[in-house]
Amino acid sequence: MRPPYEINSKILGLLTSISEKIGEVNASFLIKSSPSLRKQNQIKTIHSSLQIEGNTLTEQQITAILENKRVIGPTKDIKEVQNALKVYENMRAYKFDSINFFLEAHQTLMEGLIDHPGAYRKEGVGILKGSKVEHFAPPANNVEYLMKDLFAYLENEEEIILIKSCVFHYEIEFIHPFTDGNGRMGRLWQTVILMSQYPVFQYLPFETLISKSQEDYYKVLSICDKTGNSTLFIEYMLSVVNDTLAELIGNSVSVNMSQEDRLFHFCSLNKVSFTRKDYMQVFRHLSSASASRDLKMGIEKNLFSKSGDKRLTIYQLKKK
């Protein structure tokens, strides 16, 4: 049975925007992404996901643990990071629609942190907000069949993978199948689902944006619990994905592209009239001198013309 949600115009608009950005990423620089960029994004993802759960370690400390250096900090926090690093190393091996892989990931993620990692809870649970119970999870004896239904939904090829990833994330928060680690597993498995169709999500630390809007994250979850469907959560998560892709394009594209690649990419945006500042908005890591050199080459290659002088220079894209 399909979990309850509706596809509205906002969701359709976000799906279109995300698809365009994924195309832009794949066409421009994903295949050239460096190991150092992948490592940096992995560290950001782990830091953000664990920070949401109260982990106190910094990105620098997580980097040190990754490099097998000694770190001083709470034992539990260090163990959480060590476990998360193991899980993220194995992410490409996980099959997104397999309960066994899902339970295996939870076992690795929560090893040494809770009793019986990788097993569904055997007792009832309520989610507290302050001293008030915000959400009563379904009874423990319902968890197994609810999870089977949820994974059956993942196997439905007619459903859009971007939607499925958001719905699964929400349903894990709602079902709360484990005694602990549910939030981490919801966010992790959304990434695993997205990676099954879009490899770029292996390198996307969209959890950084969730951690920045943590209050909104929990507020949307609460509203969806009360309305009985995940529509608003789908909107929220697709917005996060869309913003993260935009940030990735803005911050990384100039690092991984040659001068020729940058010019080709910029021309594909079809900006009829633009300034050097507009060019640098697309390639945010580029210095003004490098941008000027790019634009000079663009004129030499007859890609665009210019009028005006110095800061008042306006460039015109030439029609093909």
Secondary structure as the mmCIF struct_conf table of DSSP 4:
data_model
#
loop_
_struct_conf.conf_type_id
_struct_conf.id
_struct_conf.beg_label_comp_id
_struct_conf.beg_label_asym_id
_struct_conf.beg_label_seq_id
_struct_conf.end_label_comp_id
_struct_conf.end_label_asym_id
_struct_conf.end_label_seq_id
HELX_LH_PP_P HELX_LH_PP_P1 ARG A 2 PRO A 3
BEND BEND1 PRO A 4 PRO A 4
HELX_RH_AL_P HELX_RH_AL_P1 SER A 9 SER A 28
TURN_TY1_P TURN_TY1_P1 PHE A 29 PHE A 29
HELX_RH_3T_P HELX_RH_3T_P1 LEU A 30 LYS A 32
HELX_RH_AL_P HELX_RH_AL_P2 PRO A 35 ILE A 52
TURN_TY1_P TURN_TY1_P2 GLU A 53 GLY A 54
HELX_RH_AL_P HELX_RH_AL_P3 GLU A 59 LEU A 66
TURN_TY1_P TURN_TY1_P3 GLU A 67 ASN A 68
BEND BEND2 GLY A 73 GLY A 73
HELX_RH_AL_P HELX_RH_AL_P4 THR A 75 GLU A 89
BEND BEND3 ASN A 90 ASN A 90
HELX_RH_3T_P HELX_RH_3T_P2 MET A 91 ALA A 93
TURN_TY1_P TURN_TY1_P4 PHE A 96 ASP A 97
HELX_RH_AL_P HELX_RH_AL_P5 ILE A 99 MET A 110
TURN_TY1_P TURN_TY1_P5 GLU A 111 LEU A 113
BEND BEND4 ILE A 114 HIS A 116
TURN_TY1_P TURN_TY1_P6 PRO A 117 GLY A 118
BEND BEND5 ALA A 119 ALA A 119
BEND BEND6 LYS A 122 GLU A 123
STRN STRN1 GLY A 126 LYS A 129
TURN_TY1_P TURN_TY1_P7 GLY A 130 SER A 131
STRN STRN2 LYS A 132 PHE A 136
HELX_LH_PP_P HELX_LH_PP_P2 ALA A 137 PRO A 139
HELX_RH_3T_P HELX_RH_3T_P3 ALA A 140 ASN A 142
HELX_RH_AL_P HELX_RH_AL_P6 VAL A 143 LEU A 154
TURN_TY1_P TURN_TY1_P8 GLU A 155 GLU A 155
TURN_TY1_P TURN_TY1_P9 GLU A 157 GLU A 158
BEND BEND7 GLU A 159 GLU A 159
HELX_RH_AL_P HELX_RH_AL_P7 ILE A 161 ILE A 175
BEND BEND8 PHE A 178 ASP A 180
HELX_RH_AL_P HELX_RH_AL_P8 ASN A 182 MET A 195
TURN_TY1_P TURN_TY1_P10 SER A 196 GLN A 197
HELX_RH_3T_P HELX_RH_3T_P4 PRO A 199 GLN A 202
BEND BEND9 TYR A 203 TYR A 203
TURN_TY1_P TURN_TY1_P11 PHE A 206 PHE A 206
HELX_RH_AL_P HELX_RH_AL_P9 GLU A 207 LYS A 212
TURN_TY1_P TURN_TY1_P12 SER A 213 SER A 213
HELX_RH_AL_P HELX_RH_AL_P10 GLN A 214 THR A 227
TURN_TY1_P TURN_TY1_P13 GLY A 228 GLY A 228
BEND BEND10 ASN A 229 ASN A 229
HELX_RH_AL_P HELX_RH_AL_P11 THR A 231 SER A 252
TURN_TY1_P TURN_TY1_P14 VAL A 253 VAL A 255
BEND BEND11 ASN A 256 ASN A 256
HELX_RH_AL_P HELX_RH_AL_P12 GLN A 259 SER A 268
TURN_TY1_P TURN_TY1_P15 LEU A 269 ASN A 270
BEND BEND12 VAL A 272 VAL A 272
STRN STRN3 SER A 273 PHE A 274
HELX_RH_AL_P HELX_RH_AL_P13 ARG A 276 VAL A 282
BEND BEND13 PHE A 283 PHE A 283
TURN_TY1_P TURN_TY1_P16 ARG A 284 HIS A 285
HELX_RH_AL_P HELX_RH_AL_P14 SER A 288 GLU A 300
TURN_TY1_P TURN_TY1_P17 LYS A 301 ASN A 302
BEND BEND14 LEU A 303 LEU A 303
STRN STRN4 PHE A 304 SER A 307
BEND BEND15 GLY A 308 GLY A 308
HELX_RH_3T_P HELX_RH_3T_P5 LYS A 310 LEU A 312
STRN STRN5 ILE A 314 LEU A 317
HELX_LH_PP_P HELX_LH_PP_P3 LYS A 318 LYS A 319
#
